[in-house]
Amino acid sequence: MITVIVLGVAAGGGVPQWNCNCENCREARHDPIRQSGQASLAVSADARNWFLVNASPDLRAQVTATPALRPQDGHLRHTPIAGVVLTNAEVDAVAGLLSMREGSPFGIWGSLKVLDTLAANPIFGVLPPARVPRRALALGDALDLPLPDGSPSGLSVEAFEVPGKVAWYLEGSAEEGGDTVGLTFRAGGRTVHVVTACARVTPELAERLRGADTVFFDGTLWSDDEMIRAGLSPKTGQRMGHLSISGSDGSIVALAPLGIARKVFVHVNNSNPVLRPGSPERQAAEAAGWIVPQPGSTFS
């Protein structure tokens, strides 16, 4: 069995974003139910040992709010977090690693490009490899995730290519091609796919997701020009490497024929009206079989 806890739903900046006064952020400041930290998941095969998908800048608060991730009673120092699996090198995926520097052993897994980015920044030296080993994920190769003591966790992960772009702070200095991967977790005959950023659904990606038990999928923007129309950014969703939810080539349409049992949006930008319960956009997404979760939502 696989259990997944949603630690954060939002894209970079969270909801409310510290310097944003858009409708969603304005309402979230007065309604805690509307608030969310940045996107991260906790995945487990036994509901005791957990692997994070990305370490968001909000990680400390997310761990504090999640009983399954707290230190166990009877231990002075303890964590059930066995490792972190990174989908990219964006700030909202890796900054939380710096909040895990207080001595507990765990593993980090990511693509070579992501691991090279960490290695090039000396601040991540606060996580010494002797205690926090960094292991590369080879595309298409399933890997059994070990616990810090080397024993099996019962959970496997496979990284796969996802159309996207390089982290924005590396633009102009990195080689061509994105640094984003998707992840397939397997345990006990169950399969969960995680795609936190995606520029388009290719035939290869569609076949991978077909018939899946659960898919957590990039829900950054409702429409491609959403942030331009809101006056928040000059960039389209495609320019940022994100497929829109709506439209004839959006994720709702693209994933509709794939027979996925549960479809869950994550990495949802604060500008996205799908965050508002009762909005036409939320109603349309739910009518199409999609879930917009809350922090703490659990899937098993």
C-alpha positions as CSV (number, residue, x, y, z in Angstrom):
1,M,0.0,0.0,0.0
2,I,1.1,3.6,-0.6
3,T,0.1,6.5,1.6
4,V,0.5,10.0,0.4
5,I,0.1,13.1,2.6
6,V,-0.2,16.5,0.9
7,L,2.0,18.8,2.9
8,G,1.5,21.9,0.6
9,V,-0.6,22.6,-2.4
10,A,0.7,26.0,-3.6
11,A,3.3,27.0,-6.2
12,G,6.2,29.2,-5.3
13,G,5.3,31.9,-2.8
14,G,2.5,29.9,-1.2
15,V,-1.0,31.3,-0.4
16,P,-1.0,34.0,0.7
17,Q,2.3,35.0,-0.9
18,W,4.1,37.5,1.4
19,N,3.9,40.4,-1.1
20,C,0.8,39.6,-3.1
21,N,-2.7,41.1,-2.7
22,C,-4.5,39.2,-5.4
23,E,-8.0,38.0,-4.6
24,N,-6.8,34.5,-3.4
25,C,-4.1,35.9,-1.2
26,R,-6.3,38.7,0.2
27,E,-9.0,36.2,1.2
28,A,-6.5,33.7,2.5
29,R,-5.2,36.2,5.1
30,H,-8.6,36.2,6.7
31,D,-9.4,32.5,6.2
32,P,-6.9,29.9,7.4
33,I,-8.7,27.2,5.3
34,R,-7.6,29.1,2.2
35,Q,-3.9,29.1,3.2
36,S,-1.3,26.7,1.9
37,G,2.5,26.3,2.0
38,Q,4.4,25.4,-1.1
39,A,4.0,22.1,-2.9
40,S,5.4,19.0,-1.2
41,L,4.2,15.5,-0.5
42,A,5.1,12.8,2.0
43,V,5.0,9.2,0.6
44,S,5.2,5.9,2.5
45,A,4.8,2.2,2.1
46,D,4.2,1.5,5.8
47,A,2.8,4.8,7.2
48,R,5.9,4.9,9.5
49,N,8.8,5.8,7.3
50,W,8.3,8.7,4.9
51,F,10.0,10.1,1.8
52,L,9.3,13.7,0.9
53,V,8.7,14.8,-2.7
54,N,10.6,18.1,-2.7
55,A,11.6,20.1,0.4
56,S,9.7,23.3,0.2
57,P,10.7,26.6,2.0
58,D,7.7,25.9,4.3
59,L,9.0,22.5,5.4
60,R,9.5,23.3,9.1
61,A,5.8,24.5,9.4
62,Q,4.6,21.5,7.3
63,V,6.4,19.0,9.5
64,T,5.1,20.7,12.6
65,A,1.5,20.5,11.2
66,T,1.8,16.8,10.2
67,P,1.6,14.3,13.1
68,A,3.0,11.5,11.0
69,L,6.3,13.5,10.5
70,R,6.9,14.5,14.1
71,P,9.6,13.0,16.3
72,Q,8.3,9.9,18.1
73,D,7.7,10.0,21.9
74,G,10.6,8.5,23.8
75,H,13.3,9.9,21.5
76,L,15.2,13.1,22.2
77,R,16.1,13.5,18.5
78,H,14.2,11.5,15.9
79,T,12.5,11.9,12.6
80,P,10.4,9.5,10.5
81,I,11.6,11.3,7.4
82,A,13.9,8.8,5.6
83,G,14.7,10.9,2.5
84,V,13.8,13.5,0.0
85,V,13.3,12.9,-3.7
86,L,13.6,16.0,-5.8
87,T,11.8,16.7,-9.0
88,N,13.8,19.8,-10.0
89,A,16.1,22.5,-8.6
90,E,13.6,25.3,-8.2
91,V,13.8,27.3,-5.0
92,D,10.4,26.0,-3.9
93,A,11.7,22.4,-4.3
94,V,15.1,22.5,-2.6
95,A,15.2,25.4,-0.1
96,G,13.6,23.3,2.6
97,L,16.7,21.0,2.7
98,L,18.4,23.8,4.7
99,S,15.8,23.3,7.4
100,M,17.0,19.6,7.8
101,R,20.5,20.4,8.9
102,E,20.3,19.5,12.6
103,G,22.0,16.1,12.5
104,S,19.4,13.5,11.5
105,P,20.5,11.1,8.7
106,F,18.4,10.9,5.5
107,G,19.0,10.5,1.8
108,I,18.6,12.9,-1.1
109,W,17.7,11.6,-4.6
110,G,17.6,13.7,-7.7
111,S,18.7,13.8,-11.3
112,L,22.3,14.4,-12.0
113,K,21.5,18.0,-13.1
114,V,19.7,18.7,-9.8
115,L,22.5,17.1,-7.8
116,D,25.1,19.1,-9.7
117,T,23.2,22.3,-8.8
118,L,23.2,21.4,-5.1
119,A,26.9,20.6,-5.3
120,A,27.7,23.9,-7.0
121,N,26.2,25.9,-4.1
122,P,28.3,25.7,-0.9
123,I,25.4,26.5,1.4
124,F,24.1,22.9,0.9
125,G,27.3,21.8,2.6
126,V,25.4,22.0,5.9
127,L,24.1,18.6,4.9
128,P,27.4,16.6,4.8
129,P,27.3,13.6,2.4
130,A,28.5,11.3,5.1
131,R,25.3,11.8,7.0
132,V,23.0,12.9,4.1
133,P,24.1,11.0,1.0
134,R,23.1,12.3,-2.4
135,R,22.1,9.6,-5.0
136,A,21.4,10.1,-8.6
137,L,18.2,8.9,-10.2
138,A,18.7,7.4,-13.7
139,L,15.7,8.0,-16.0
140,G,13.6,4.9,-16.5
141,D,15.3,2.8,-13.8
142,A,13.2,1.8,-10.8
143,L,15.1,2.1,-7.5
144,D,14.2,0.5,-4.2
145,L,14.4,3.3,-1.6
146,P,16.4,2.3,1.5
147,L,15.9,3.7,5.0
148,P,18.9,5.5,6.6
149,D,20.1,2.3,8.2
150,G,20.1,0.5,4.8
151,S,17.1,-1.6,5.4
152,P,14.3,-1.7,2.7
153,S,11.5,0.8,2.9
154,G,9.2,-1.3,0.7
155,L,8.9,1.7,-1.6
156,S,10.4,2.1,-5.1
157,V,10.8,5.2,-7.2
158,E,11.4,5.7,-10.9
159,A,12.2,9.0,-12.5
160,F,11.0,9.9,-15.9
161,E,11.4,12.7,-18.4
162,V,8.8,15.5,-18.3
163,P,8.7,18.4,-20.7
164,G,9.7,21.6,-18.8
165,K,12.4,24.1,-18.3
166,V,15.4,24.8,-16.2
167,A,15.0,26.5,-12.9
168,W,14.5,30.2,-13.5
169,Y,17.6,31.3,-11.5
170,L,19.7,29.1,-13.8
171,E,18.4,30.5,-17.1
172,G,21.2,31.7,-19.4
173,S,23.8,29.8,-17.5
174,A,22.8,26.2,-17.9
175,E,22.8,23.8,-20.9
176,E,19.7,23.5,-23.0
177,G,16.9,21.4,-21.6
178,G,14.9,21.4,-18.4
179,D,15.8,19.9,-15.1
180,T,12.3,18.6,-14.2
181,V,11.5,14.9,-13.8
182,G,8.3,13.1,-12.9
183,L,8.3,10.3,-10.3
184,T,6.6,6.9,-10.2
185,F,6.2,5.3,-6.8
186,R,5.3,1.7,-6.4
187,A,4.5,-0.4,-3.3
188,G,2.2,-3.4,-2.7
189,G,0.9,-3.5,-6.2
190,R,-0.1,0.2,-6.2
191,T,1.2,3.0,-8.4
192,V,1.3,6.7,-7.7
193,H,2.7,9.2,-10.3
194,V,3.9,12.7,-9.3
195,V,4.3,15.4,-11.9
196,T,4.8,18.8,-10.2
197,A,5.7,20.7,-13.3
198,C,4.8,19.9,-16.9
199,A,4.8,22.0,-20.1
200,R,2.8,19.5,-22.2
201,V,1.5,15.9,-22.2
202,T,3.5,14.0,-24.7
203,P,2.3,10.6,-26.0
204,E,5.0,8.9,-23.9
205,L,3.8,10.7,-20.7
206,A,0.2,9.9,-21.5
207,E,1.0,6.2,-21.8
208,R,2.9,6.2,-18.5
209,L,-0.1,7.8,-16.7
210,R,-2.7,5.6,-18.4
211,G,-4.7,3.5,-15.9
212,A,-2.8,4.8,-12.8
213,D,-4.2,4.5,-9.3
214,T,-3.4,8.1,-8.4
215,V,-1.7,11.0,-10.3
216,F,-0.6,14.2,-8.6
217,F,-0.3,16.7,-11.5
218,D,0.9,20.3,-12.1
219,G,-2.0,22.7,-11.5
220,T,-0.1,25.9,-11.6
221,L,-2.4,28.0,-13.8
222,W,-6.0,27.8,-15.0
223,S,-5.2,29.6,-18.3
224,D,-2.0,30.3,-20.1
225,D,-2.2,34.1,-19.8
226,E,-3.6,34.1,-16.3
227,M,-0.8,36.0,-14.7
228,I,-0.6,38.6,-17.5
229,R,-4.3,39.4,-17.2
230,A,-4.0,39.6,-13.5
231,G,-1.1,42.1,-13.8
232,L,1.2,39.8,-11.8
233,S,3.8,38.8,-14.4
234,P,4.6,39.3,-18.1
235,K,5.1,35.6,-18.5
236,T,2.7,33.0,-19.9
237,G,2.4,29.6,-18.3
238,Q,4.2,28.0,-21.2
239,R,7.1,30.5,-20.8
240,M,7.3,29.2,-17.2
241,G,7.2,25.6,-18.3
242,H,3.6,24.9,-17.1
243,L,0.6,23.4,-18.9
244,S,-2.6,25.2,-18.1
245,I,-5.5,23.3,-16.5
246,S,-8.2,24.6,-18.9
247,G,-8.4,24.8,-22.7
248,S,-8.4,22.3,-25.6
249,D,-4.8,21.3,-24.9
250,G,-5.0,21.7,-21.1
251,S,-4.5,19.0,-18.5
252,I,-8.2,18.3,-17.9
253,V,-8.6,17.5,-21.6
254,A,-5.2,15.8,-22.0
255,L,-5.7,13.4,-19.1
256,A,-9.4,12.7,-19.5
257,P,-9.1,9.6,-21.7
258,L,-6.4,7.9,-19.6
259,G,-8.6,6.1,-17.1
260,I,-6.8,7.4,-14.1
261,A,-8.6,6.5,-10.9
262,R,-7.7,9.7,-8.9
263,K,-6.4,12.9,-10.3
264,V,-5.1,15.5,-7.9
265,F,-3.8,19.0,-8.7
266,V,-0.7,20.2,-6.8
267,H,1.7,23.2,-7.3
268,V,-1.3,25.6,-7.8
269,N,-0.4,29.3,-8.2
270,N,-1.9,31.9,-5.9
271,S,-3.5,33.5,-9.0
272,N,-5.4,30.4,-9.9
273,P,-9.2,30.6,-9.4
274,V,-9.4,26.9,-8.9
275,L,-8.3,27.5,-5.4
276,R,-11.6,29.1,-4.5
277,P,-14.2,26.7,-3.4
278,G,-17.4,27.2,-5.3
279,S,-15.8,29.1,-8.2
280,P,-16.8,28.1,-11.7
281,E,-13.2,26.9,-12.3
282,R,-13.3,24.7,-9.2
283,Q,-16.7,23.3,-10.2
284,A,-15.4,22.5,-13.7
285,A,-12.3,20.8,-12.4
286,E,-14.3,18.7,-9.9
287,A,-16.9,17.8,-12.6
288,A,-14.0,16.5,-14.6
289,G,-13.0,14.2,-11.8
290,W,-10.1,16.3,-10.3
291,I,-9.4,16.9,-6.7
292,V,-7.9,20.2,-5.3
293,P,-6.6,19.1,-2.0
294,Q,-6.0,20.9,1.3
295,P,-2.7,20.7,3.2
296,G,-3.0,17.5,5.3
297,S,-5.1,15.6,2.8
298,T,-4.2,12.0,2.8
299,F,-4.5,9.5,0.0
300,S,-4.1,5.7,0.4
